Amino acid sequence: MPPRRSHKKSRAGCRRCKNRKIKCDEVHPRCGNCSKHGVMCDFESRQVLDELHTLPTPVTRSPQAPVSAPTSSGSITMTSTTAPSTAGIPAYDDHRISPSRLSPPSTSSTPSLTLPSVPIITSMTRQGDRLLEFQLWHQYISSTSKTLVMNSPASTDIWQKDVPRFALEGRTYLIDAVLSVAALHLRFKNPEDRVMIEASHAYSASTLAEYCRSLNKGITAENADALFLTSCLIAFQATASRLFIKEDSDLTDPSESHRRYALPLSWFHAFQGVKTIVATSWQWIRNSATLKVVIDSQPGSMLDLNPLGPESFFGHLLDDLDEELEQEDESNRAATNQGYFHAVCVLNWAHKNQYAPSALALPSTVSRRYVELVEAKRPRALAILACFFALLKRMDNVWWLDDVARREVMGLVSLFETGSKWWRHLEWPIRIALWDGEADAIPADIWGVERKENPPADGGVLSAETILNHIDLMAKMMDSTQGPQSIESIPVVGDLDGLVPPPLD
């Protein structure tokens, strides 16, 4: 009788699979389970690979090659030859995550756990690594930086000139954020470019690792501006990364699609993370020329504070709200009501606004309670979210929002059961999402209203100074309720979830 084959345990699986207590196939740079769920795998992080190399190996050690005890940090010592620095290109140290360092280091003299080959620029020399960084740096300055804003030359200068200047002062997290966004842009242009695919993953992981490490050390007057700009670039990463999430199959099969569509919660965590960074570092950036330019570049918010008025295009989204609130826990009733009302007010304002990016105010301003309602898949919250993504149809010509309206609206629609009473509330977002004409020329009879430069409203106008005063209030509230060290408690879980500060109401 042949011997029984032993069960092969997964000893070097990724943390996500270990936490979920499922078998990891250990495929690099992203395991099968993480690829299936469209989330970042920590195999893409250099630090994780280093830790895996320090795991004890089941094979017998050779007496001629003793194994050194791992250090308390779980890292291993690497010997490298330092290449001469290139003018204008940031220098990298051996402790940072770089695409060329994501392949396992040579361990000929020290036995260790043998890992599958990591296909991340493994054949690239240090000179090739520098050329890649130069290519990405040039891409960002010459092209990508101009696509992050659309209405203000002064704001364009922030992204094109100030961001590189702050980065070259030694802010490694900002350097990697720049390179990551540039890699995503080039990946969008050429989806089959493996180098850019791998570089975008590697620099994104490095950005988040260094960013969280810097936050844990504390925000100071010296790093406040750089952390603010990095949080903005992380928000761009969060939106652009969803362009490359591959579903198992098309969303046209209503019986199966709801199991595959992942809610776009990274939008809220990332955009609201920007707001939290601003509030936390407000004492230092209150008079920052950088922040002032960014705020001044935003359109003046003229919210009609009566979302149930006759001019409210999206007022129907609040139908039967009283019935929902009656079933709500009393402690959440007011917050739920406010979360819905504010979201609909923002939709009405952006819907009338000629400036297409005004819709992006919603993910950065909605309340924490509304995000919780989306995560709980409340039908009203999902219908509001579908209308938000439909508003972004006018930005289909912006690469990091390419086809976002169709993809996200149809994904959200797939979560509703056939015959649901909410289908009548989804007719407008579906009609807009499937519009096949010019994105920036949707007729008024299809859009539902004539868009105006400064839509009139009976509510108040949020000028730049009003916004500053509002942030002042948020900062004081955060300082009094959480304390200056609260940011150190940010959990590191998931892809972007938890890697940026939680939303601040």
N, C-alpha and C positions, 0 to 999 in steps of 0.2 A: 504494500500500500504506500503510495507516494507520500512523502512528508507533507504535513499541512502548511500551506503558505501563511506566513505571519501577516498580521494586519499592519499596514503602513500608516504610522501616525504622522500628522502634520505638525512637525516641531518648529517650523520656521514660518508659520502662517502670519498674515498681516493682523494688526491689532483689531480691526473692525470684525474680521471673521472670528477671532478669539473671543471678543466681547459678545458676539452673537451665538457663540458655541456651535459654529458650523465648520465643516472641513474646508480649508483653503487649498486651492490648487497650486499656490505659490508661483503662479505665472508672473513674470516681470515685464514691464514696469507696473502693471496693474493686474491684480488677480481677477479670475473669472467672475467671482461674486460682486466685486466692486465695479467691474465693467458692466455687469448686468443691471446694476442699480444706478449707474451713472454718477458714481461718487468717486472722490479722490482716494486712491489707495496709498497707504503710508510706505509701500515699497518704493514710491517715487521720491522719498526723502533719503538723502544721504545718511542722515543720522540713524534712521531705522536700519539701513543696510549695515552700517558699522556695528550696531548692536547685535544684529543677527550673526555677524562674523565672530562675535565673542561668545556665542552659545557653545556649550560643551559638545564635542563630537562623539558619536557612538563608537568610532573606530579606535583601535588600540594605538596609543601614542608611541612613537619611536623614541628610544632613549637618547638618540643623537640629536633629536629636535624637541627639546622641552618646551612646554607651553607656558608663557608668562601669564600671571594672574591678571585678569582685566582690571582696569581702574574703576573707581567708584562711579564714574560718569558713564561707564559702559562703552567707551570709545577705544579705538586702537591707534597705535602710533603709526604714522605713515611717513615714508621718506620721499621727498619730491625735490626736483630741481626747480628752483625759482627762475622763471623766464623774465627777461627784462621788460619793464613796464612800457606800455604804449601811450604816447601822448594823447590826452583827451579821453582815454578809456580807463575806467576804474579798475584798480588792482584788487585781486581777490586773495584772501588768505585760505589756508588749507582747512579751516574749520567751517567754511561756508559751503553751501550746497551749490554746485556748479554742474551743468549737464555732463561735462566730460568726466566728472568724479562719481557719477552714478553707477559705473561698472565696478564690480568687486575688485579691491586692490590685490596685488600679487602677494601671496602668502606662502611662497615656496619654502621658507625656512620655518614656518610655524603652521602646524596642522590646524585646520579649522573646519567648520561646517561648510561643505561644498554647496554653493548656491547655483541655480540655473543662470546662464549668461544673461545679463541685463542688456537688451538691445538699445541702449541710449547713447548714441554717438560713441560706441566703444572703440572705433577705429580712429577716432579723432585725436590728434596730438595736441599738446599745449598750444602750439602755433595755430592749429585749427580752431581750438577753443577761443582764442583771442580774435580770430577772424569772424567767428560767429557772433561774439559780443559786439564787435565793430559793426557788423551788418545790422544787428538789432538796434544798436545805438543810433546809427544813421537812419534807419527806418523810422524810429520814434521821432527824431528831431525833424526830419524832412517831410513826413507824411502823417503818422499816427496821431501826433499831438494836435494836428489841425482838425481831426475828426471828433475830438472829445467835446468841443463846443461849436456852436454854429452862429452865434449872434454878436460876439463882442471881440474886437481886435485886442483889447487890453487883456481879456481873459485868455485869448489864444496865446499871448505872450507868457502868461503864467505857466501854461502847460508846455510851451515850446522852449522857453528860456529859463524860467525860475526853477522848474522841476529839475532839469539837469544840473543847475547850479547847486541847489540844495543836496542833490544826490552825490555830487562830487566833493562835498564836504565830509564824506565818509559815512553817509547814511546808507548802509548796505541794504536795508529793507526797501528803501526808495529806489536804489539802483536796480534791484531785482524786480520791483514792481514795474519799472519802465521797460526792462527787457521782456518781462512776461507779457505785458500788453502788446508790445511790438511783435512778439512771436505769435500771439493770437491773431493779430492783424495779417501777418504773412501767411499764417495757417489758413485763414479765411480765404485768402486769394488763391492758395494752392492746397486744398484739403488733403492731397495725397503726399505732401512733403513730410516724410518721416522725421527729418531733422527738426522741423518747426513744431511738429506734434510733440516730440519728446522735450524740446526746449521749453515749450509753453508749460508743460507739466512740471518740469524741474524748477523753473524760475518762479512759478506760482507757489510751489511747496516751500521754496526758500524764502519768498516774500512773507508768507504767513508765519513761518518759524521765527524769522528775525523780527518781524513786527510784534508778535506776541512777547518775545523776549524783551524787546525794548519797552513795551507797555508794562511788563512786570517790574522792570527797573524803575519806572516812574516817568511821568511827563514833566519836562522842565522847560524853561524859557528857551533853551538852546535847541530842543528837538520838537517843540510843539508844532511849528509850521510843517516840518518834514513829515511828522506823523499824520497831520491833517491831510496833506496831499497824498500820502500813501493810502489812507483810508478811502479817499476818492478813487484812486486807481484800483483798489481792491473791489470797489463797487462796479467799476467797469469790467474787471475780470469776471465777477460773479454773473453779470448779464451776458457777456460775450461767451463764457464757457458753456452756457446752455445751447449755443448754436451747434455744439459738437456732441451732444448727448444723443446716442443712437438707441432708439427704441427697438424692441425685439421684432416688431412688425409695424405695419401701418396702423394709424388710429381710426381707420374707417370701419373696423369691426367693433360695433358697440358692445358686444357681449364680452370682449376680452380687453379692450383698450383701457378701461378704468383701472385694470390691474397693473398697467405698465406706466401710465402717466405719473410723473413725480411732481408734486406741487412746487412752484417756484419760490420756496421760502428763502432761498439764498438772496433773492432780490431785496427782501425786507431786512434781513439780517445785515447785509452789506450797506444798503443805503441808510438804514437807521444807525448803523455803526458810525457813519460819518457824523451824524447829529450828536451822538454820544461823545465822540472824540472832541467835537467843538465845545460841548458843554463842560467836559472835564478839564480841558486846557484853556478855558475861556479867559482866565486871569492873565495869561501870557499872550493870547492872540487877539484880545479884544481890540487892540489898535493896530493889528497886523495889516499891512498894505495888501498882502496876498489874499487874506480872507475878505477884505473889503471889496477887492476887484471881483472875486467870485460871487459875492452876494449882489453887488451892483449889476452883474451880468444877467441876473435872473429877472424874469418879467414880474412886474408888480402884481401881487395876488389880490384880486378883487372878488372876494367870496360872497355870494349871496347866502346869508346866514339862515335863510328860510328854504330848506331843500324840498318843502312840500308846497311851495308857492306855484302860481300859474306859469311862471317862466322856467320851472325846474324840469329839464328834459329827462332826468333820471329819477324823478320823484317816485315813479312806480316801483322802484327797487325797495321802497320803504312800506309798500302795501302790507297790511296785516302784521305790522311790527308789534303792535300791542299784544297780539296773541303769542308771539314768540317770547316777548318780555315776561308775560305771565308765567311761562314755564321756566324762566331763568332763575337761578339762585339769586336771592335778594341782594347778596353782597356784590354780585356782578351786574345787576340790572342797569344801574346808571351808566357804568362803563361801557356796557354793550350798546346801549342807546346812543351814547356820545360817539362811540367808534363808528357805528353805521352812519349817523348823521354827518359827521365830519367827512367821511369818505365820499358820500354822495355830493356834498358841497364842492369838494375838489373836482369830482367828475364834471359837474355842471360848469365850473369855471374853465377847466381845460378844454371842454367840448366847444365853448364859444371862442376860445382864444386862437388867434391867427398863428401864434408862435407854437409850433408843434411840440417842442420839448417841454412845454408847460405841464404835460401829463406826468412827467417824471417827478412832479412834486408829491404824488400820492404815496409811493413806497417810502419816501423819506419823512413824511409828516403824519401818516396814520398812527393811531394809538397802538400801544402794545396789546390791548384787548382785541382790536380788530385782527391783528396777526394771529392771536390765539384762536379766533373764530375761523380764520382761513385754515389753520392747521387742524382744527376739529372738523373741517369740511362742512361747515354750516352752509346750506344752499344759498342764503342771502349773501353771505360773504363771498362765495365763489361767483355768484352772478355779478356782484360789484367788481370783482377782480377781472372777470371776462370783459366787462365794459372798459376797464382800465387798459387792458392789452389791445382792445380794438382801437382805442384812441392813439395807440402807437403805430397804427397802420400808415399814418402820414410820414413815418420815419423809416420806411422800408429801404430807403436809399442810403441809410447810415449803416455801415458794415456791422457794427456790434448789435444792431437791432434788426438785422436782415430777416424778414419773414417771421418776426416774433409774433405779430398779431395772429396770423393764421395758425401757427404752431401752438401757441399757448391757449388761444380761444378754443380751438377744436379739442385740445387736451382737456380743458376745463369742462367743456360741454359733455365729453365722454363720461364724466363723473355723475351726470344726472340720469336717472332712470327714465325709460321711455314712458311718456304720458304724464311726466311730472308737471305740476302746476307752474313750475318755474320756466318752462319752455317759452312762454310768451315774453318773459323778461330777457330771454337770450336771443330773440329774433334780431335785434339791432346789432349786437356784437358779431353774430354769425354773418349777417349781410355785409358788414364792413370787412371782416376778416377775409371773406371770399371775393372781395372786390378785385377784379383783374385788370382794371384800368390804371392810369397814372396815380401813384399813391398820394401825391401832393395836389391832385386835382379832382378829388371826390366831389361830385355835385352836391349842392345844398339839399336837394330833395332826398338824396341818399344819406348824406351826413346827418340831416335832421335840423340844421340851423345854419344861418349865415354867420360865418366866422368873422370876428371883428378884431381890430388891433388892440383895443382896450375895451373889452366887453363891459357894458354898464351893469351895475348891481346896486341894490339898496344897502348891502352890507358894507363893512369897512374895507379900506385899502391898506394892505400891508406893504408899506414902503420899506426901503432898506433900513432906515432908522428904527422902524417898528420891529423888523426882524431882529435887529441887534438887541432891542429891549427884551424881546421874547427869549432870546438866548441867554441874556443876563438873568432872567427869572429862572430858566431851566438850570443854569449853572449853580445858582444859589440853592435851589431845591436839592440838586444832586449833592452839593457839598454838605448840606445839613442832614441829609438822610442816609448817605452812603459813606461819607468820609473820603479823604484823599487817597487812601490805599485800596479802595474797593476794586479798582481795576485789576488788582493782582489776582482776584478770585475768578477771573474769566476762565471757564473750562475749555479744554482743547479737545473737541469731539467733532466727528463728521468732516465734511468737506470745508465749507465756509462757516457752517453753523457752529457757533461757539468760539471761532477764531477771530471774531470781531466783537466788540462790546455789545451787550444786549440792548434792545431798543429802549429809549427813554421817553416816557410820556410827557 
